[in-house]
Amino acid sequence: MLWDALTLQLGYNATLVTLGAMMLGVGAGATGTYLYLSKRALVSDAISHATLPGVVLGFMVMVALGGEGRFLPGLMLGAALSAGLGLLAVTWLKTRTRLHEDAAIGAVLSVFFGFGVVLLTVVQVMDAGRQAGLETFLLGATAGMLRDEAVTIAAGGALVLALVRLLHRPMILVAFDPEYAVGQGMRLAHVDLAMMGLALAITVTGLKVVGLVLIVALLIIPPVAARFWSERAGNVVVIAGIIGGLAGYLGAAVSATAPDLPTGPLIVLAAFALFVLSLFVAPGRGVLAASVRHMRFQRRVHLRQGLLALGAGQPVYEPLTLRLMRRAGLARADGVATEAGRAMAARARLDERRWQILRSDPAFEAAAARYDGLTPLDEVLTGDQIAALDRGLGPEGAV
């Protein structure tokens, strides 16, 4: 059954929900990248928790007007208004008081969420509220989702993605260099408002699928995971979108096979699994890649120190150094240098003496800054420059 869900063969409605969750994940991952790069990721936490009063009040208003209380666009509108009010509260507290942004976020999310829980309790005792299923907005649920709801969520994710593409350059500039952005004629307040608006939009769109408690994870985890794969901001945005889309797709597919499990935690767990995968196997900043680089560096250091010891006529005692030199064919089992080892030891000793002269000559100050005890001098200077250094070595410097 899981394979059928993953291959989109579990039925039309399940397929639509899975694709909608995937589109939501792509939009959330891309949007969250700008929050992450501007070090404002936790603002999304205040936005998400501030949606609960709006969802409940939206339901109550629609029921009072004689409408269908579970009408998703109406609930999303209420959530957007409530979240917008919460965002304004955070901004006001940060700019008009001495509170830092993190303290303002904590105050707003706790008050709004507490108020929402009280309203949710009130709704549960209403005749219309008992079957409302508003508690699914806390952790998300796709079981029983209607076709129109899935289309609405997918359309919301696609719209946010289009706006991200349109606003990419100003948001990246503001995230990395606000002063340069101002010099380019950009208004920081407007760009910041657009960034927060996108976060609000993706939060409101994802309430039904991920839930207001965990939507923040879908905004933060994909860009954090994507950061392991690239140093370029544009690439991080794309990779974060891909990771978010995969998380939404996998979580919704698993949820389709287990309707009793909440969708939000499944999507977040899928995102976390992709984060762990990125943490270990990413070629640039992953743990395995870092371990390989460390081992290679360690090998270079030990070989260099062993060759310098042989060149100076000193015995090598370090077991790891001896083992590496034997594997490289530079020393025998008893630690005596082979012919190749003696030749390389002589070159290493000469190279080190050249470096000593270079570092004492002010004319080579720029080149001397590259000294690390491992880099051969012929990678730094030209042949003519090395020949000039050799003239200062005396009789021992003859090559």
Secondary structure, 3 states (H helix, E strand, C coil): CHHHHHCCCCCHHHHHHHHHHHHHHHHHHHHHHHHHHCCCCCHHHHHHHCHHHHHHHHHHHHHHCCCCCCCHHHHHHHHHHHHHHHHHHHHHHHHHCCCCHHHHHHHHHHHHHHHHHHHHHHHHCCCCCCCCCCCHHHHCCCCCCCHHHHHHHHHHHHHHHHHHHHHHHHHHHHHHCHHHHHHCCCCHHHHHHHHHHHHHHHHHHCCCCCCCCCHHHHHHHHHHHHCCCCCCHHHHHHHHHHHHHHHHHHHHHHHHHCCCCCHHHHHHHHHHHHHHHHHHHCCCCCHHHHHHHHHHHHHHHHHHHHHHHHHCCCCCCCHHHHHHHHHCCCECCCCCECHHHHHHHHHHHHHHHHHHHHHCCHHHHHHHCCCCCCCCHHHCCCHHHHHHHHCCCCHHHCC
